[in-house]
């Protein structure tokens, strides 16, 4: 029997499991939430509006990839928040580390540097980041996914596909533009 959170089954029916738009919308929602998180951190700490990440749009794909990864690997643990927290911290920290290595190799820029933070590893990840990722992954898989699934099913298939097409078109244009001119403005490499 699939795990239940707040009375809702956490497993998807076979039709939803095969629906590409479910994952595309989830990717962009988590990417946007990550962007809001990062912009919010810099608004509070630096009192500056800084569009974090290599793209121009309001999304950070590393968060979207992390969200999908956590959903695929951990959705069956939705009734075990502490285990979900620990595994989310480890998985997302690994994703952040290897993304940092790739971005620095590709563009020669560090988009983040945790040097000086408690228990940092080569400035690419740190304990505080791992704890935040653990809490975020736990919140996503244990509490927010039932809400997402309810909202997803309230939108008609036609509108979901229109949303996906719009999101993907804008994202592909952004990727194409930023492959040549990545976002390297003020405050990006902090």
N, CA, C and O of each residue as an XYZ file, in Angstrom:
760
protein
N       0.846     -1.180      0.000
C       0.000      0.000      0.000
C       0.890      1.241      0.000
O       1.847      1.300      0.771
N       0.597      2.247     -0.855
C       1.442      3.433     -0.916
C       1.320      4.262      0.352
O       0.269      4.258      0.991
N       2.395      4.983      0.732
C       2.333      5.830      1.921
C       1.304      6.939      1.731
O       1.028      7.361      0.607
N       0.742      7.405      2.845
C      -0.262      8.461      2.804
C       0.198      9.626      3.655
O       0.729      9.435      4.749
N      -0.004     10.819      3.158
C       0.297     12.028      3.894
C      -0.948     12.893      3.849
O      -1.475     13.175      2.773
N      -1.409     13.305      4.989
C      -2.614     14.123      5.083
C      -3.780     13.502      4.321
O      -4.589     14.213      3.724
N      -3.862     12.179      4.343
C      -4.986     11.480      3.735
C      -4.890     11.296      2.232
O      -5.821     10.779      1.614
N      -3.786     11.708      1.635
C      -3.638     11.581      0.190
C      -2.548     10.572     -0.125
O      -1.492     10.574      0.506
N      -2.799      9.727     -1.082
C      -1.805      8.737     -1.500
C      -0.630      9.452     -2.146
O      -0.817     10.358     -2.959
N       0.577      9.045     -1.786
C       1.778      9.660     -2.344
C       2.244      8.976     -3.612
O       3.171      9.457     -4.264
N       1.625      7.867     -3.976
C       2.020      7.252     -5.236
C       1.128      7.803     -6.333
O      -0.003      8.220     -6.084
N       1.646      7.797     -7.531
C       0.880      8.309     -8.656
C       0.218      7.154     -9.371
O       0.732      6.035     -9.407
N      -0.938      7.455     -9.942
C      -1.548      6.421    -10.764
C      -0.696      6.250    -12.022
O       0.141      7.103    -12.316
N      -0.895      5.171    -12.759
C      -0.043      4.879    -13.912
C      -0.127      5.956    -14.979
O       0.861      6.233    -15.659
N      -1.294      6.568    -15.133
C      -1.449      7.615    -16.134
C      -0.577      8.820    -15.776
O       0.120      9.357    -16.636
N      -0.612      9.245    -14.512
C       0.193     10.379    -14.087
C       1.678     10.051    -14.162
O       2.489     10.899    -14.535
N       2.034      8.817    -13.804
C       3.440      8.423    -13.807
C       4.051      8.540    -15.193
O       5.255      8.763    -15.320
N       3.247      8.394    -16.222
C       3.752      8.473    -17.590
C       3.552      9.854    -18.213
O       3.837     10.037    -19.397
N       3.076     10.813    -17.451
C       2.744     12.119    -17.984
C       3.930     13.064    -17.864
O       4.317     13.467    -16.767
N       4.490     13.404    -19.001
C       5.654     14.273    -19.076
C       5.385     15.625    -18.417
O       6.260     16.172    -17.746
N       4.183     16.164    -18.605
C       3.894     17.494    -18.079
C       3.929     17.536    -16.547
O       4.215     18.588    -15.974
N       3.650     16.434    -15.885
C       3.748     16.367    -14.418
C       5.154     16.743    -13.978
O       5.331     17.525    -13.044
N       6.151     16.187    -14.650
C       7.544     16.418    -14.288
C       8.045     17.785    -14.748
O       8.838     18.421    -14.053
N       7.593     18.233    -15.897
C       8.024     19.540    -16.391
C       7.515     20.645    -15.464
O       8.276     21.533    -15.079
N       6.253     20.592    -15.112
C       5.697     21.615    -14.223
C       6.356     21.540    -12.848
O       6.677     22.573    -12.260
N       6.559     20.337    -12.335
C       7.243     20.181    -11.047
C       8.656     20.767    -11.119
O       9.075     21.485    -10.211
N       9.384     20.468    -12.185
C      10.733     21.002    -12.365
C      10.728     22.528    -12.291
O      11.538     23.118    -11.576
N       9.823     23.164    -13.025
C       9.810     24.623    -13.055
C       9.301     25.219    -11.745
O       9.763     26.286    -11.340
N       8.378     24.565    -11.087
C       7.909     25.077     -9.794
C       9.034     25.039     -8.754
O       9.224     26.003     -8.013
N       9.772     23.941     -8.696
C      10.862     23.833     -7.727
C      12.017     24.754     -8.125
O      12.660     25.345     -7.257
N      12.285     24.884     -9.421
C      13.327     25.808     -9.890
C      12.989     27.245     -9.522
O      13.868     28.007     -9.121
N      11.725     27.617     -9.656
C      11.279     28.965     -9.287
C      11.356     29.159     -7.772
O      11.788     30.213     -7.306
N      10.944     28.159     -7.007
C      11.032     28.245     -5.542
C      12.486     28.416     -5.104
O      12.774     29.190     -4.191
N      13.404     27.694     -5.755
C      14.825     27.837     -5.449
C      15.336     29.230     -5.776
O      16.134     29.798     -5.031
N      14.874     29.776     -6.894
C      15.248     31.132     -7.281
C      14.744     32.139     -6.241
O      15.476     33.039     -5.830
N      13.486     31.973     -5.824
C      12.943     32.861     -4.786
C      13.748     32.770     -3.494
O      14.026     33.783     -2.853
N      14.121     31.542     -3.115
C      14.921     31.312     -1.912
C      16.249     32.069     -1.995
O      16.634     32.780     -1.067
N      16.942     31.901     -3.130
C      18.258     32.529     -3.299
C      18.149     34.054     -3.355
O      18.935     34.756     -2.718
N      17.194     34.560     -4.103
C      17.003     36.005     -4.183
C      16.655     36.549     -2.793
O      17.149     37.600     -2.386
N      15.799     35.819     -2.072
C      15.419     36.235     -0.719
C      16.595     36.279      0.233
O      16.712     37.209      1.032
N      17.467     35.290      0.162
C      18.658     35.275      1.023
C      19.494     36.526      0.783
O      19.939     37.167      1.735
N      19.710     36.877     -0.484
C      20.540     38.035     -0.788
C      19.822     39.350     -0.488
O      20.471     40.344     -0.160
N      18.499     39.369     -0.595
C      17.771     40.570     -0.183
C      17.963     40.831      1.305
O      18.158     41.972      1.724
N      17.906     39.769      2.096
C      18.039     39.906      3.547
C      19.491     40.171      3.958
O      19.750     41.050      4.779
N      20.435     39.415      3.392
C      21.822     39.516      3.854
C      22.614     40.643      3.197
O      23.453     41.258      3.855
N      22.373     40.928      1.928
C      23.142     41.945      1.200
C      22.317     43.185      0.862
O      22.850     44.170      0.351
N      21.027     43.135      1.146
C      20.113     44.240      0.821
C      20.206     44.600     -0.665
O      20.193     45.771     -1.045
N      20.301     43.554     -1.490
C      20.421     43.767     -2.931
C      19.609     42.714     -3.671
O      19.510     41.564     -3.243
N      19.032     43.133     -4.786
C      18.296     42.220     -5.663
C      19.297     41.601     -6.625
O      19.826     42.283     -7.502
N      19.559     40.301     -6.461
C      20.555     39.628     -7.282
C      19.917     38.403     -7.916
O      19.437     37.510     -7.218
N      19.913     38.366     -9.247
C      19.404     37.208     -9.985
C      20.488     36.141     -9.964
O      21.452     36.215    -10.726
N      20.333     35.163     -9.104
C      21.349     34.124     -8.924
C      21.279     33.102    -10.055
O      20.217     32.886    -10.640
N      22.398     32.482    -10.356
C      22.436     31.433    -11.364
C      22.915     31.918    -12.706
O      23.108     33.117    -12.912
N      23.107     30.987    -13.624
C      23.674     31.340    -14.925
C      22.641     31.826    -15.927
O      23.003     32.401    -16.954
N      21.363     31.607    -15.649
C      20.311     31.991    -16.598
C      19.689     33.321    -16.231
O      19.807     33.780    -15.095
N      19.036     33.930    -17.181
C      18.399     35.234    -16.981
C      17.020     35.109    -16.337
O      16.578     36.025    -15.644
N      16.346     33.999    -16.555
C      14.980     33.826    -16.075
C      14.903     33.565    -14.580
O      15.917     33.304    -13.933
N      13.671     33.639    -14.026
C      13.460     33.445    -12.589
C      13.373     31.963    -12.216
O      12.326     31.478    -11.788
N      14.469     31.269    -12.383
C      14.522     29.846    -12.042
C      15.977     29.438    -11.877
O      16.875     29.986    -12.518
N      16.184     28.473    -11.013
C      17.499     27.869    -10.822
C      17.335     26.373    -11.073
O      16.853     25.645    -10.205
N      17.732     25.917    -12.252
C      17.504     24.521    -12.621
C      18.105     23.498    -11.658
O      17.610     22.374    -11.583
N      19.155     23.857    -10.921
C      19.722     22.906     -9.972
C      18.672     22.503     -8.930
O      18.646     21.356     -8.484
N      17.819     23.438     -8.549
C      16.747     23.115     -7.604
C      15.708     22.207     -8.254
O      15.219     21.267     -7.627
N      15.372     22.489     -9.513
C      14.414     21.639    -10.226
C      14.927     20.224    -10.394
O      14.191     19.259    -10.187
N      16.194     20.101    -10.769
C      16.801     18.776    -10.904
C      16.818     18.074     -9.552
O      16.501     16.888     -9.451
N      17.194     18.824     -8.507
C      17.188     18.254     -7.158
C      15.808     17.800     -6.730
O      15.657     16.728     -6.143
N      14.798     18.611     -7.020
C      13.428     18.243     -6.669
C      12.971     16.977     -7.371
O      12.359     16.104     -6.756
N      13.269     16.879     -8.665
C      12.912     15.664     -9.411
C      13.671     14.455     -8.885
O      13.100     13.377     -8.719
N      14.950     14.638     -8.628
C      15.770     13.551     -8.096
C      15.196     13.047     -6.767
O      15.069     11.841     -6.554
N      14.855     13.977     -5.887
C      14.301     13.587     -4.589
C      12.951     12.901     -4.743
O      12.662     11.933     -4.038
N      12.133     13.389     -5.646
C      10.821     12.766     -5.848
C      10.985     11.344     -6.382
O      10.349     10.411     -5.890
N      11.831     11.188     -7.377
C      12.038      9.849     -7.948
C      12.596      8.868     -6.917
O      12.159      7.719     -6.844
N      13.556      9.325     -6.127
C      14.257      8.411     -5.221
C      13.617      8.257     -3.849
O      13.756      7.212     -3.213
N      12.917      9.291     -3.388
C      12.478      9.280     -1.985
C      10.974      9.334     -1.759
O      10.537      9.339     -0.608
N      10.165      9.376     -2.815
C       8.723      9.562     -2.590
C       8.111      8.457     -1.730
O       7.096      8.682     -1.071
N       8.701      7.295     -1.729
C       8.148      6.204     -0.903
C       8.475      6.382      0.577
O       7.964      5.647      1.422
N       9.320      7.351      0.887
C       9.696      7.599      2.282
C       8.930      8.779      2.882
O       9.344      9.331      3.901
N       7.833      9.161      2.264
C       7.116     10.359      2.697
C       6.594     10.274      4.131
O       6.299     11.306      4.734
N       6.477      9.090      4.678
C       6.020      8.939      6.070
C       7.208      8.817      7.027
O       7.035      8.532      8.212
N       8.400      9.034      6.504
C       9.617      8.974      7.318
C      10.395     10.278      7.134
O      11.421     10.299      6.454
N       9.911     11.363      7.738
C      10.535     12.677      7.511
C      12.022     12.740      7.880
O      12.802     13.373      7.168
N      12.426     12.097      8.975
C      13.825     12.197      9.374
C      14.743     11.511      8.359
O      15.797     12.045      8.014
N      14.347     10.339      7.886
C      15.136      9.629      6.861
C      15.153     10.461      5.576
O      16.187     10.574      4.917
N      14.014     11.035      5.230
C      13.930     11.889      4.042
C      14.855     13.091      4.194
O      15.542     13.473      3.246
N      14.873     13.687      5.389
C      15.762     14.818      5.668
C      17.224     14.426      5.428
O      17.950     15.126      4.722
N      17.647     13.314      6.016
C      19.050     12.893      5.896
C      19.429     12.592      4.449
O      20.464     13.049      3.964
N      18.597     11.829      3.770
C      18.905     11.470      2.381
C      18.848     12.690      1.459
O      19.644     12.796      0.526
N      17.922     13.604      1.710
C      17.847     14.838      0.920
C      19.107     15.665      1.099
O      19.637     16.212      0.132
N      19.590     15.757      2.335
C      20.814     16.518      2.603
C      21.992     15.934      1.826
O      22.770     16.674      1.224
N      22.121     14.620      1.839
C      23.242     13.963      1.152
C      23.102     14.086     -0.371
O      24.048     14.484     -1.050
N      21.936     13.750     -0.898
C      21.742     13.772     -2.354
C      21.890     15.179     -2.930
O      22.553     15.368     -3.951
N      21.279     16.157     -2.282
C      21.345     17.524     -2.811
C      22.739     18.122     -2.652
O      23.177     18.905     -3.495
N      23.436     17.761     -1.585
C      24.816     18.231     -1.436
C      25.710     17.654     -2.528
O      26.567     18.357     -3.063
N      25.517     16.395     -2.857
C      26.283     15.786     -3.954
C      25.961     16.484     -5.272
O      26.861     16.783     -6.057
N      24.681     16.742     -5.513
C      24.278     17.454     -6.730
C      24.915     18.838     -6.765
O      25.425     19.257     -7.804
N      24.893     19.550     -5.647
C      25.470     20.895     -5.594
C      26.981     20.855     -5.834
O      27.520     21.698     -6.551
N      27.655     19.886     -5.242
C      29.103     19.769     -5.405
C      29.463     19.553     -6.877
O      30.291     20.276     -7.432
N      28.844     18.567     -7.495
C      29.205     18.237     -8.877
C      28.731     19.311     -9.863
O      29.355     19.506    -10.906
N      27.644     20.003     -9.546
C      27.217     21.124    -10.393
C      28.238     22.253    -10.304
O      28.557     22.876    -11.316
N      28.747     22.520     -9.120
C      29.760     23.547     -8.935
C      31.021     23.228     -9.735
O      31.590     24.102    -10.389
N      31.447     21.975     -9.676
C      32.629     21.543    -10.436
C      32.388     21.749    -11.930
O      33.249     22.285    -12.628
N      31.227     21.329    -12.424
C      30.921     21.460    -13.852
C      30.878     22.929    -14.273
O      31.478     23.293    -15.285
N      30.186     23.772    -13.521
C      30.065     25.176    -13.900
C      31.419     25.874    -13.922
O      31.700     26.678    -14.810
N      32.251     25.558    -12.940
C      33.578     26.166    -12.919
C      34.426     25.655    -14.088
O      35.174     26.428    -14.688
N      34.320     24.389    -14.412
C      35.045     23.831    -15.552
C      34.561     24.466    -16.855
O      35.367     24.829    -17.712
N      33.244     24.597    -16.998
C      32.653     25.095    -18.253
C      32.904     26.581    -18.474
O      33.278     26.985    -19.575
N      32.702     27.415    -17.425
C      32.788     28.860    -17.601
C      33.916     29.522    -16.812
O      34.161     30.718    -16.971
N      34.596     28.765    -15.972
C      35.690     29.345    -15.205
C      35.237     30.284    -14.098
O      36.010     31.122    -13.634
N      33.986     30.147    -13.674
C      33.427     31.013    -12.628
C      32.814     30.139    -11.548
O      32.212     29.104    -11.833
N      32.976     30.569    -10.308
C      32.281     29.907     -9.203
C      31.034     30.719     -8.899
O      31.115     31.882     -8.503
N      29.876     30.091     -9.088
C      28.628     30.796     -8.811
C      28.335     30.821     -7.315
O      27.502     31.612     -6.874
N      28.983     29.995     -6.536
C      28.866     30.052     -5.076
C      30.162     29.553     -4.472
O      30.872     28.738     -5.062
N      30.457     30.057     -3.283
C      31.678     29.659     -2.578
C      31.393     29.692     -1.080
O      31.149     30.754     -0.508
N      31.427     28.526     -0.455
C      31.147     28.406      0.971
C      32.419     28.365      1.813
O      32.382     27.956      2.973
N      33.539     28.786      1.238
C      34.780     28.824      2.017
C      34.539     29.667      3.271
O      33.998     30.771      3.206
N      34.946     29.127      4.387
C      34.749     29.842      5.646
C      33.494     29.418      6.395
O      33.368     29.699      7.587
N      32.561     28.749      5.722
C      31.392     28.211      6.402
C      31.813     26.945      7.150
O      32.782     26.283      6.778
N      31.077     26.626      8.195
C      31.388     25.451      9.008
C      31.283     24.174      8.171
O      30.280     23.947      7.494
N      32.313     23.358      8.226
C      32.387     22.079      7.515
C      32.148     22.213      6.010
O      31.357     21.474      5.425
N      32.854     23.181      5.393
C      32.743     23.283      3.930
C      33.688     22.271      3.289
O      34.684     21.867      3.888
N      33.363     21.870      2.069
C      34.199     20.956      1.302
C      34.618     21.675      0.028
O      33.829     21.813     -0.907
N      35.851     22.126     -0.002
C      36.409     22.874     -1.140
C      35.580     24.112     -1.490
O      35.621     24.583     -2.626
N      34.837     24.633     -0.532
C      34.006     25.806     -0.772
C      32.783     25.527     -1.626
O      32.024     26.448     -1.932
N      32.575     24.279     -2.015
C      31.477     23.932     -2.921
C      30.195     23.550     -2.177
O      29.094     23.806     -2.665
N      30.334     22.950     -1.021
C      29.190     22.602     -0.174
C      29.587     22.865      1.275
O      30.769     22.999      1.592
N      28.581     22.939      2.153
C      28.855     23.147      3.569
C      27.713     22.550      4.390
O      26.670     22.175      3.854
N      27.934     22.473      5.695
C      26.938     21.887      6.587
C      25.626     22.665      6.559
O      24.558     22.056      6.487
N      25.681     23.990      6.615
C      24.452     24.790      6.594
C      23.639     24.518      5.322
O      22.418     24.373      5.386
N      24.306     24.451      4.184
C      23.616     24.149      2.931
C      22.980     22.774      2.967
O      21.846     22.595      2.521
N      23.712     21.796      3.502
C      23.171     20.430      3.591
C      21.931     20.396      4.472
O      20.956     19.719      4.145
N      21.959     21.117      5.580
C      20.790     21.165      6.475
C      19.609     21.816      5.759
O      18.481     21.333      5.853
N      19.866     22.907      5.048
C      18.784     23.573      4.297
C      18.213     22.653      3.223
O      16.997     22.592      3.037
N      19.091     21.935      2.513
C      18.615     20.994      1.498
C      17.830     19.856      2.141
O      16.824     19.408      1.591
N      18.278     19.393      3.288
C      17.549     18.342      3.996
C      16.152     18.792      4.380
O      15.176     18.065      4.189
N      16.066     20.001      4.925
C      14.754     20.542      5.308
C      13.868     20.765      4.084
O      12.675     20.464      4.108
N      14.462     21.295      3.015
C      13.700     21.521      1.786
C      13.205     20.229      1.168
O      12.055     20.144      0.737
N      14.069     19.217      1.123
C      13.672     17.921      0.568
C      12.598     17.251      1.399
O      11.679     16.633      0.862
N      12.719     17.377      2.719
C      11.703     16.814      3.607
C      10.370     17.532      3.397
O       9.322     16.892      3.313
N      10.414     18.859      3.313
C       9.185     19.627      3.094
C       8.548     19.248      1.753
O       7.337     19.046      1.668
N       9.374     19.153      0.713
C       8.851     18.816     -0.610
C       8.200     17.442     -0.614
O       7.024     17.318     -0.955
N       8.944     16.416     -0.242
C       8.442     15.042     -0.366
C       7.391     14.681      0.658
O       6.476     13.915      0.358
N       7.500     15.213      1.859
C       6.580     14.792      2.924
C       5.335     15.664      3.034
O       4.309     15.203      3.534
N       5.403     16.910      2.580
C       4.281     17.809      2.829
C       3.760     18.548      1.592
O       2.553     18.759      1.466
N       4.652     18.942      0.682
C       4.208     19.763     -0.444
C       3.739     18.968     -1.661
O       2.912     19.458     -2.430
N       4.246     17.767     -1.849
C       3.838     16.984     -3.019
C       2.346     16.644     -3.037
O       1.751     16.653     -4.114
N       1.717     16.345     -1.904
C       0.261     16.128     -1.967
C      -0.479     17.371     -2.472
O      -1.439     17.262     -3.235
N      -0.030     18.541     -2.042
C      -0.630     19.788     -2.516
C      -0.385     19.954     -4.016
O      -1.302     20.295     -4.764
N       0.839     19.717     -4.449
C       1.152     19.817     -5.870
C       0.276     18.878     -6.698
O      -0.252     19.276     -7.736
N       0.121     17.640     -6.244
C      -0.679     16.675     -7.008
C      -2.145     17.099     -7.086
O      -2.790     16.918     -8.119
N      -2.672     17.663     -5.998
C      -4.063     18.154     -6.036
C      -4.197     19.285     -7.045
O      -5.128     19.296     -7.851
N      -3.269     20.239     -7.002
C      -3.325     21.365     -7.930
C      -3.115     20.906     -9.372
O      -3.798     21.374    -10.283
N      -2.181     20.002     -9.572
C      -1.905     19.473    -10.903
C      -3.166     18.874    -11.523
O      -3.460     19.122    -12.692
N      -3.897     18.104    -10.762
C      -5.101     17.445    -11.287
C      -6.277     18.400    -11.468
O      -7.251     18.053    -12.136
N      -6.203     19.597    -10.885
C      -7.270     20.586    -11.080
C      -7.104     21.354    -12.381
O      -8.051     21.982    -12.854
N      -5.913     21.312    -12.962
C      -5.657     22.008    -14.221
C      -5.933     21.026    -15.364
O      -5.488     19.878    -15.334
N      -6.660     21.490    -16.352
C      -6.974     20.595    -17.477
C      -5.694     20.208    -18.216
O      -4.703     20.938    -18.205
N      -5.740     19.064    -18.844
C      -4.581     18.558    -19.595
C      -4.142     19.576    -20.648
O      -2.947     19.793    -20.849
N      -5.096     20.186    -21.305
C      -4.791     21.182    -22.340
C      -3.965     22.325    -21.767
O      -2.954     22.709    -22.355
N      -4.381     22.875    -20.621
C      -3.664     23.995    -20.015
C      -2.308     23.568    -19.454
O      -1.354     24.345    -19.468
N      -2.229     22.347    -18.967
C      -0.925     21.847    -18.500
C       0.055     21.779    -19.660
O       1.222     22.142    -19.510
N      -0.407     21.316    -20.814
C       0.466     21.233    -21.983
C       0.856     22.624    -22.490
O       1.993     22.830    -22.913
N      -0.070     23.567    -22.450
C       0.248     24.948    -22.832
C       1.303     25.519    -21.886
O       2.264     26.150    -22.327
N       1.119     25.294    -20.588
C       2.114     25.744    -19.607
C       3.483     25.132    -19.891
O       4.496     25.830    -19.895
N       3.502     23.834    -20.127
C       4.767     23.144    -20.415
C       5.434     23.715    -21.655
O       6.638     23.971    -21.654
N       4.662     23.912    -22.701
C       5.217     24.472    -23.929
C       5.810     25.856    -23.705
O       6.902     26.156    -24.188
N       5.088     26.694    -22.974
C       5.579     28.047    -22.697
C       6.850     27.993    -21.843
O       7.843     28.647    -22.160
N       6.812     27.212    -20.759
C       7.990     27.092    -19.887
C       9.200     26.597    -20.671
O      10.289     27.162    -20.568
N       9.005     25.552    -21.447
C      10.125     24.958    -22.181
C      10.652     25.883    -23.272
O      11.861     25.948    -23.493
N       9.760     26.600    -23.958
C      10.199     27.521    -25.008
C      11.064     28.641    -24.424
O      12.139     28.939    -24.946
N      10.592     29.252    -23.347
C      11.358     30.325    -22.703
C      12.681     29.784    -22.174
O      13.723     30.423    -22.320
N      12.635     28.620    -21.565
C      13.837     28.016    -20.999
C      14.863     27.690    -22.088
O      16.055     27.939    -21.907
N      14.412     27.139    -23.211
C      15.341     26.819    -24.305
C      15.973     28.074    -24.892
O      17.157     28.074    -25.228
N      15.194     29.139    -25.017
C      15.756     30.418    -25.480
C      16.803     30.925    -24.485
O      17.871     31.388    -24.884
N      16.497     30.835    -23.213
C      17.412     31.275    -22.163
C      18.700     30.441    -22.177
O      19.800     30.987    -22.084
N      18.554     29.120    -22.295
C      19.724     28.241    -22.351
C      20.601     28.602    -23.548
O      21.824     28.676    -23.428
N      19.973     28.824    -24.695
C      20.707     29.152    -25.913
C      21.472     30.460    -25.744
O      22.656     30.540    -26.070
N      20.796     31.477    -25.237
C      21.436     32.779    -25.031
C      22.567     32.679    -24.006
O      23.658     33.204    -24.226
N      22.304     32.005    -22.890
C      23.271     31.944    -21.794
C      24.406     30.959    -22.034
O      25.395     30.970    -21.301
N      24.280     30.112    -23.044
C      25.405     29.243    -23.409
C      26.577     30.097    -23.884
O      27.739     29.720    -23.729
N      26.255     31.257    -24.468
C      27.275     32.185    -24.946
C      27.525     33.293    -23.924
O      28.665     33.697    -23.697
N      26.441     33.778    -23.309
C      26.538     34.892    -22.366
C      25.847     34.547    -21.039
O      24.742     35.023    -20.775
N      26.487     33.729    -20.211
C      25.864     33.372    -18.935
C      25.750     34.596    -18.021
O      26.498     35.565    -18.154
N      24.814     34.524    -17.108
C      24.602     35.604    -16.142
C      25.791     35.652    -15.194
O      25.937     34.784    -14.334
N      26.639     36.661    -15.348
C      27.817     36.821    -14.485
C      27.846     38.195    -13.857
O      28.921     38.727    -13.582
N      26.678     38.781    -13.625
C      26.596     40.134    -13.086
C      26.985     40.228    -11.632
O      27.481     39.274    -11.033
N      26.746     41.405    -11.079
C      27.102     41.712     -9.694
C      26.506     40.683     -8.730
O      25.323     40.353     -8.807
N      27.339     40.189     -7.830
C      26.879     39.313     -6.765
C      26.671     37.870     -7.144
O      26.247     37.073     -6.307
N      26.953     37.506     -8.375
C      26.673     36.128     -8.822
C      27.649     35.153     -8.198
O      27.243     34.081     -7.750
N      28.905     35.491     -8.159
C      29.898     34.523     -7.692
C      30.181     34.687     -6.195
O      31.331     34.845     -5.785
N      29.123     34.647     -5.392
C      29.295     34.738     -3.938
C      28.735     33.507     -3.296
O      28.776     33.376     -2.072
